Amino acid sequence: MNYYVTTSIPYVNDVPHLGHALEFVYADVLARAARKAGNSVLFSTGTDEHGGKIEEKARELKVPVKQYTDQISATFKELQKSLNISNDRFIRTTDPGHEQRAQIIWKALEKDIYKGKYVGLYCTGCEAFVTEAVAKEHNNICPHHNKPYEKIEEENYFFKLTKYADAIQKAIVDGSFSIVPATRKHEILSVFKEGLEDVSISRPKEKISWGIAVPGDPNQVMYVWFEALMNYITVLGYPEHKDFKDFWPANVQVIGKDILRFHAAIWPGILLGLGISLPKQLYVHGFIGVDGKKMSKSLGNSIAPKEVIDKYGADVFRYFFTRHIPSYEDGDFSWERLDQAYNNELGNELGNAVQRTVVMIQKYLNGIVGDIPEGRHDVAKYKKALGECRFDRALDETWEQVRGLNQYIDEEKPWEIAKSKDEEHLREVLAYQVSCLLEIADLLEPFMPDTASKINYIFSEGVIRPLKETLFPRSESATASSQ
């Protein structure tokens, strides 16, 4: 079976933050789990690189705009590498292939595009138009950028989103276009209830030159948010490529809650306008705060993902953010919580179970495990949690097994059995411990690929192969900086 998963494509106005890293890991867990289940997987990420904000930023830094986008896009690629993200594609909206296909899509949508006058409010920081109601709610000041909305009056092209509103709403309600969690589904349905409007999809070239030209009109460029959404099918070679025919519709599209409207209203409108299927599932994650506060430059509390990875390694990062940030709500990071998870759950619980088992097999059985029984735990809840993008619950289920194994060791007391010289029973108990650890490694593989492969390396051959390093190595500076 084919399986297609995407992240949203981050805007290159700044370097990656924890929220980007979290999203990459979520999608990677889904991709790895799908591969493990025997699917043919295509996993796509990328960067969104057009628009006024990018132009502004490059001007501020006195560098050519393409050079600026190249530099920032590279930081996202580096982050993905350091997090062990297994994406198959990385699309940039400045790729010639994307630009050409975006124009093909525009042409295919022309029946639903008309020219009109746009009068309204705009935030360059968000690259987004807002309604009067939204502006009023925030006293005419963008809450994300703390700047007043700009009143804009210009001639733009519009997309007839209203034409597709009923069909999109029906797909959301009947679940053929599933939005999880339910809170996000209800949130977007309330937007439909208030009534969708047609959307402005271009800007005058004299105001924004850094964008893809509107076919047949050299004075207009495509509005960045309209064109960026197309990446999910341009990366597959829409309309003619085999990948598009084989992998669309997407199984899961992973996005942050701030871009729900674009992905749950405008994007489905584009797809219906093209006469193609909607994605099967949209998973919408929350935001990450730091020490109970929103992350911001002005508060000076931003933490770069690289800081965490450098100190604790990719697998610990992946573990903490998928288990301790709620999958369906906003979450919070602190060095103290990370340290506790590292010491108590990874070190004392999982690490300890591995270490005790290794030591006892070496001491009592000369390092030979012998026949390992098949795993016999019920993993239905784990699989259900993954299917619902409840990553935290899937890891909770895994930890039930980790704790259960430690309890088993404490109750069976293999060291006592060794004293009683009942070698057959001892071999049976230790082989069962190995079986449990291999089963745990299997469940951890999508979340913590390095850890899973280390556990497999130690035990899977039936003879103990000790590791040259600890299960969860971290840098010397980690302890000091987490105090």
C-alpha positions in Angstrom: 0.0 0.0 0.0 1.2 3.5 -0.7 1.4 6.0 2.2 2.0 9.8 1.8 2.7 12.1 4.7 3.7 15.8 4.7 4.7 18.5 7.1 3.7 22.1 6.4 6.6 23.9 4.8 8.1 26.5 7.2 8.5 30.1 6.1 12.2 31.1 5.8 11.9 34.4 7.5 13.8 33.0 10.5 15.8 30.0 11.6 14.0 26.8 12.9 12.4 26.8 16.4 11.2 24.0 18.6 7.8 23.9 17.0 9.3 23.1 13.6 11.4 20.3 15.1 8.3 18.9 16.9 6.4 18.8 13.6 9.2 17.1 11.7 9.4 14.4 14.4 5.6 13.8 14.4 5.6 13.3 10.7 8.7 11.2 10.8 7.1 8.9 13.4 4.2 8.3 11.1 6.4 7.7 8.1 8.6 5.2 10.0 5.6 3.4 11.4 4.1 3.1 7.9 7.3 1.8 6.5 7.5 -0.7 9.3 4.0 -1.9 8.5 5.2 -2.7 4.9 3.8 0.4 3.1 5.6 2.1 0.3 6.1 5.6 1.9 6.7 9.0 0.5 7.4 11.6 3.2 7.8 15.2 2.1 9.0 18.4 3.9 10.4 21.6 2.6 10.5 25.4 2.8 8.2 28.3 1.8 10.3 31.0 0.3 8.3 33.8 -1.5 6.6 36.9 -0.3 7.1 40.4 1.0 8.4 39.4 4.3 11.3 37.5 2.8 12.1 40.4 0.5 12.1 42.7 3.5 14.3 40.5 5.5 16.9 40.1 2.7 16.9 43.9 2.2 17.5 44.4 5.9 20.5 42.0 5.8 21.7 43.5 2.6 21.9 40.2 0.8 20.3 39.1 -2.5 17.0 37.5 -1.7 17.7 34.1 -3.3 21.0 33.9 -1.3 19.1 34.6 1.9 16.5 31.9 1.2 19.3 29.4 0.3 20.9 30.1 3.7 17.8 29.7 5.8 16.5 26.7 3.9 19.8 25.0 4.6 19.2 25.4 8.3 16.0 23.5 8.1 17.7 20.7 6.2 20.5 20.6 8.8 17.9 20.4 11.6 16.2 17.5 9.9 19.5 15.6 9.5 20.4 16.2 13.2 16.9 14.8 14.3 17.3 11.7 12.1 14.2 12.7 10.0 13.7 10.2 7.2 12.0 12.4 4.6 12.2 11.3 1.0 11.7 14.8 -0.5 12.6 18.3 0.4 10.7 20.9 -1.7 11.6 24.6 -1.9 9.0 26.9 -3.4 11.8 28.6 -5.3 12.5 25.3 -7.2 11.9 25.8 -10.9 9.7 22.6 -10.9 7.4 24.1 -8.2 7.2 27.5 -9.9 6.3 25.9 -13.3 3.7 23.5 -11.7 2.2 26.4 -9.7 1.5 28.2 -13.0 -0.1 25.0 -14.4 -2.3 24.8 -11.3 -3.3 28.5 -11.7 -4.3 27.9 -15.3 -6.3 24.8 -14.3 -8.2 26.9 -11.7 -8.9 29.8 -14.0 -12.6 28.9 -14.2 -12.8 29.8 -10.5 -10.5 32.9 -10.6 -11.7 36.5 -11.3 -10.2 39.9 -10.9 -11.6 42.3 -8.3 -10.8 45.1 -6.0 -9.4 44.2 -2.6 -10.0 46.6 0.3 -9.0 45.3 3.6 -6.4 44.7 6.3 -3.1 43.0 5.9 -0.1 42.0 8.1 3.2 41.6 6.3 4.6 39.7 9.3 1.9 37.0 8.8 1.8 37.5 5.0 -2.0 37.4 5.6 -5.1 39.3 5.0 -7.5 39.6 8.0 -11.2 40.3 8.3 -12.5 43.4 10.0 -13.9 41.1 12.8 -10.4 39.6 13.5 -8.8 43.1 13.5 -11.4 44.4 15.9 -10.8 41.5 18.2 -7.2 42.5 18.5 -7.7 46.3 18.5 -6.3 46.5 15.0 -2.9 45.2 16.1 -1.5 41.9 15.0 -1.0 39.8 18.2 1.9 37.9 16.6 3.9 40.9 15.4 2.6 43.7 17.6 2.2 46.0 14.6 -1.0 47.7 13.4 -2.7 46.0 10.4 -2.1 47.8 7.2 -5.1 49.1 5.2 -4.7 47.9 1.6 -6.7 48.9 -1.5 -5.5 47.1 -4.6 -6.6 45.1 -7.6 -6.1 41.4 -7.1 -7.2 38.1 -8.4 -9.7 36.2 -6.3 -10.4 32.5 -6.0 -14.1 31.4 -5.7 -13.7 29.6 -2.4 -17.4 30.1 -1.6 -18.3 27.8 -4.5 -16.7 24.9 -2.6 -17.7 25.8 1.0 -20.5 23.3 1.3 -18.6 20.4 -0.2 -15.6 21.0 2.1 -17.8 21.3 5.2 -19.6 18.1 4.3 -16.3 16.2 3.9 -15.1 17.5 7.3 -18.4 16.5 9.0 -18.6 13.0 7.4 -15.0 12.4 8.2 -13.8 11.7 4.6 -11.5 14.7 5.3 -10.7 13.9 8.9 -9.4 16.7 11.1 -7.8 15.7 14.5 -8.1 16.6 17.3 -11.8 17.2 17.4 -11.2 20.6 19.0 -9.6 21.8 15.7 -12.4 20.2 13.6 -15.0 22.2 15.6 -12.9 25.3 15.4 -12.8 25.2 11.6 -16.5 24.3 11.3 -17.4 27.4 13.3 -15.5 29.4 10.6 -17.7 27.8 8.0 -20.7 28.6 10.0 -19.8 32.3 10.0 -19.5 32.0 6.3 -16.4 31.8 4.0 -15.5 34.5 1.6 -13.7 34.3 -1.7 -10.0 34.8 -1.1 -7.5 37.2 -2.6 -4.8 35.1 -4.3 -2.4 37.7 -5.9 -0.6 40.9 -5.1 0.6 43.7 -7.4 4.1 43.1 -8.6 5.0 46.8 -7.8 4.3 46.0 -4.1 5.8 42.5 -4.0 8.2 41.4 -6.7 9.5 38.2 -4.9 6.9 35.7 -6.1 5.7 33.5 -8.9 4.2 35.5 -11.8 0.5 35.1 -12.5 0.2 33.4 -15.9 -0.8 36.0 -18.5 -0.5 39.0 -16.2 3.1 40.3 -15.6 1.8 42.9 -13.2 0.6 40.4 -10.6 2.4 37.7 -8.5 0.7 34.8 -6.8 -0.1 35.4 -3.1 2.4 33.4 -1.1 -0.1 31.5 0.9 -2.1 30.4 -2.1 1.0 29.2 -4.0 2.8 27.6 -1.0 -0.1 25.2 -0.4 0.4 23.8 -3.9 3.7 22.2 -2.8 2.0 19.1 -1.5 1.1 18.1 -5.1 3.9 19.9 -7.0 6.4 17.8 -5.1 4.6 14.7 -6.5 4.9 16.1 -10.0 1.2 17.1 -10.5 -0.5 16.7 -12.9 1.3 14.1 -15.0 3.9 12.3 -12.9 3.4 8.7 -11.7 4.1 9.8 -8.0 1.1 12.0 -8.1 -1.1 9.2 -9.4 0.3 6.7 -6.9 0.5 8.8 -3.7 -2.3 11.4 -3.7 -4.4 11.8 -1.7 -2.1 12.3 1.3 -2.7 9.9 4.2 -1.8 12.5 6.8 -0.8 16.2 6.6 0.8 17.5 9.8 0.4 21.2 10.5 0.4 23.7 13.4 -2.8 25.2 14.7 -2.0 28.7 13.5 -2.4 27.6 9.8 -5.6 25.6 10.2 -7.7 27.9 8.1 -5.3 27.7 5.1 -5.2 23.9 5.3 -8.8 23.1 6.2 -10.6 25.7 4.0 -8.4 27.2 1.2 -6.4 24.0 0.4 -9.4 21.8 0.1 -11.0 24.5 -2.1 -8.0 24.4 -4.5 -8.1 20.6 -4.6 -11.9 20.6 -5.4 -11.3 23.2 -8.0 -8.7 20.9 -9.6 -11.2 18.0 -9.4 -8.9 15.9 -7.1 -9.4 14.2 -3.8 -9.0 15.8 -0.4 -6.3 14.5 2.0 -7.5 11.7 4.2 -6.4 13.3 7.5 -5.2 16.6 8.8 -3.4 16.4 12.1 -3.1 19.8 13.9 -0.6 20.1 16.7 -0.3 22.8 19.3 2.4 25.2 20.4 5.4 24.8 22.7 6.0 27.3 25.6 9.2 27.4 27.7 8.9 27.4 31.5 5.2 28.2 31.3 5.7 31.2 29.0 5.2 31.7 25.3 8.5 31.5 23.4 9.5 34.9 22.1 12.6 36.9 21.2 11.5 39.8 23.3 11.4 37.6 26.4 14.7 36.1 25.5 13.4 32.6 26.3 13.8 31.0 22.8 15.6 27.7 22.8 17.0 26.5 19.6 16.4 22.8 18.8 20.1 22.4 18.2 20.8 23.3 21.9 18.7 20.3 23.1 20.0 17.9 20.5 23.7 18.8 21.1 23.3 18.2 24.9 21.0 15.1 24.9 21.1 13.6 21.4 18.3 13.2 18.8 16.6 10.2 20.4 16.1 11.9 23.8 14.8 15.0 22.0 12.4 12.8 20.0 11.3 11.0 23.1 10.7 14.1 25.3 8.7 16.1 22.6 6.5 13.2 21.5 5.7 12.0 25.0 5.8 15.1 27.3 4.3 17.6 24.9 0.5 16.7 24.7 -0.3 15.6 21.1 -3.7 17.3 21.1 -2.9 20.5 23.1 -0.2 23.1 23.7 2.8 21.9 25.8 5.7 23.2 27.8 9.4 22.7 27.7 11.9 23.1 30.5 15.4 21.8 31.0 14.3 20.5 34.4 11.5 18.4 32.9 13.8 17.1 30.2 16.4 16.1 32.8 13.8 14.3 34.9 12.6 12.4 31.8 16.1 11.5 30.9 17.2 10.3 34.3 14.0 8.6 35.5 12.3 7.2 32.4 15.1 6.7 30.0 17.9 6.0 32.5 16.3 4.4 35.5 13.5 2.5 33.7 14.5 1.6 30.2 18.3 1.9 30.5 18.2 0.0 33.8 16.1 -2.9 32.4 18.6 -3.3 29.5 21.7 -3.1 31.7 20.4 -5.6 34.3 19.4 -8.1 31.6 22.8 -7.8 29.9 24.7 -8.2 33.2 22.7 -11.2 34.3 23.0 -13.1 31.0 26.7 -12.4 30.9 27.2 -13.5 34.6 24.9 -16.5 34.7 24.7 -17.8 31.1 28.1 -16.8 29.7 26.4 -14.2 27.5 24.3 -16.8 25.6 20.6 -16.0 25.5 19.5 -19.1 23.5 16.0 -19.3 22.1 14.0 -16.1 22.5 10.2 -16.5 22.8 7.9 -14.5 20.6 6.6 -11.2 22.1 3.1 -11.7 23.5 1.9 -8.2 24.6 -1.2 -6.7 23.1 -0.2 -3.7 21.0 -3.7 -2.8 19.8 -3.9 0.4 22.0 -0.5 1.5 20.8 -1.5 1.1 17.1 -4.8 2.9 17.7 -3.0 5.8 19.4 -0.6 6.1 16.4 -3.5 6.0 14.0 -5.1 8.9 15.8 -1.8 10.8 16.0 -1.8 10.5 19.8 2.0 10.1 20.0 2.0 10.7 23.8 -0.4 7.8 24.3 1.5 5.4 22.1 4.6 6.1 24.2 2.6 5.7 27.4 1.6 2.3 26.2 5.2 1.4 25.4 6.2 2.6 28.9 3.6 0.3 30.5 5.7 -2.5 29.0 9.0 -1.0 30.3 7.6 -0.7 33.8 6.0 -4.1 33.6 9.4 -5.6 32.7 11.1 -4.0 35.6 8.4 -5.3 37.9 8.8 -8.8 36.4 12.6 -8.7 37.1 12.0 -7.5 40.7 9.4 -10.2 41.3 11.2 -13.1 39.6 14.6 -12.2 41.2 16.8 -14.0 38.6 19.8 -13.6 41.0 18.0 -15.8 43.5 17.1 -18.4 40.8 20.8 -18.5 39.9 21.7 -19.4 43.6 19.2 -22.2 43.5 21.0 -23.7 40.5 17.7 -24.1 38.5 19.4 -23.2 35.2 16.4 -24.1 33.0 14.1 -21.8 34.9 16.8 -19.1 34.9 17.3 -19.3 31.2 13.5 -19.1 30.7 13.2 -16.0 32.8 16.2 -14.2 31.2 15.0 -15.2 27.7 11.6 -13.7 28.5 13.3 -10.4 29.6 15.1 -10.3 26.3 11.8 -11.0 24.4 10.2 -8.1 26.3 13.1 -5.7 25.4 13.0 -6.7 21.7 9.3 -6.0 21.7 9.9 -2.6 23.4 12.5 -1.8 20.8 10.0 -2.7 18.1 7.5 -0.2 19.5 10.2 2.5 20.0 11.5 2.2 16.5 9.4 5.0 14.9 10.1 7.3 17.9 13.7 6.5 18.8 15.3 4.7 15.9 18.8 4.7 17.3 17.8 3.4 20.7 15.7 0.6 19.0 18.6 -0.4 16.8 21.0 -0.5 19.9 18.7 -2.8 21.8 18.3 -5.0 18.7 22.1 -5.1 18.3 22.6 -6.2 21.9 20.1 -9.0 22.0 18.7 -10.1 18.6 21.5 -12.6 17.8 20.9 -14.7 20.9 24.3 -13.8 22.1 25.0 -10.6 24.1 26.9 -8.0 22.1 27.7 -5.2 24.6 27.5 -1.6 23.5 30.7 0.5 23.5 28.7 3.5 24.9 25.7 4.0 27.1 22.2 3.6 25.7 21.6 7.4 26.0 24.9 9.3 25.7 24.8 13.0 26.4 27.3 15.7 26.4 29.3 16.6 29.5 27.7 20.1 29.5 24.2 18.7 29.7 24.1 18.3 33.5 25.5 21.7 34.2 23.2 23.6 31.8 20.1 21.8 33.0 20.5 22.8 36.7 
